[in-house]
Amino acid sequence: MSLMERGNVRPVTAVAWASNSGTCPKDFTLISLTEDGASANFTRTFGMKSGYYLCYSKDSAGGMVVSDIRIISDKDSLPHGYCFIAEHLEPKATVSKKKRVCVRIVPVGSVETAVLDIKLTAKSKMMLQHYTFVGDIHGYVLWYRKGYFSKPTPQAKPRSVSLDIRQLSLEQQSPPLPLRPSNPPPPELPPSRLSHRRHTLQTKDELDKPADGSIHGITALDGVPFSLHPKFETQANETNSDLNIPIKSLQDIENEYNYTFSVEENAAKRIRPSVQMAGIPSTQ
């Protein structure tokens, strides 16, 4: 099983241009030689001594990986999701714009495969096994190897534990704190005032309580003064005798106020009552 199939290789996370090892960023690898032993110094013209080199990084601190590399000309538009590689050059150095290298950078958790290695060759007829041809740029041929990579194991960040949590223990439980009600009881009064107040309340309750000990003994007539009608008071004062009030029996009251309700009964039965008029016989 090859190294690429085992997937224990770190992926490329960034690609850039650098004038030399002095301008090459930290954690970047400068490609100074091609696979066939030639210098990998990119120059714009034959007579130009200073040039630039291709470099790449495998630092996984940013959480991004390079999933693809392309070479486009100055007439092509930048593909969607791609960006031009960074330039770490000397003050007066520039990179040729006729052909440019662009990369696609994605989060490390969004892909299963990524670019694992980058190589350059000076002869276009040379083939590299397990590498993909990207294109030729300024007399060099760019190759990259793509495959499964080893993802960094996430490390748990230490959390700061407060002093109160450290002091908690299941074996040694602290006694519960006393409860503090939101409405505390009123302060106790001196014995003399409290006794006098209690005696006053008990006396008032006894006066308001009915004779039978129930609340039903209190009526609306309680407290209303009772007196005779002035008519009877005058007769009693003049004759100085008992009041002459007629007393009727139950039979006398029935005879005086008896009413048979015959009219109402006939109306309820929808029967026309017979009316006797003088000289006119009644008709049914």
Secondary structure, DSSP 8 states (H G I E B T S, - for coil): --HHHHT-S----EEEEESSTTTS-TTEEEE-B-TTS-B--B-SSTT----BEEEEE---TTSEEEEEEEEEETTS---TT-EE-EEE--TT----SSEEEEEEEEEGGG-SEEEEEEEEES-TT---TT-EEEEEETTEEEEEEEEE--------------HHHHT--SSS---------SS-------HHHHHHHHHHHHHHHHHHS-TTSSGGG--TTTT------HHHHHHHHHH-S--------HHHHHHHH----HHHHHHHTT------BTTB----
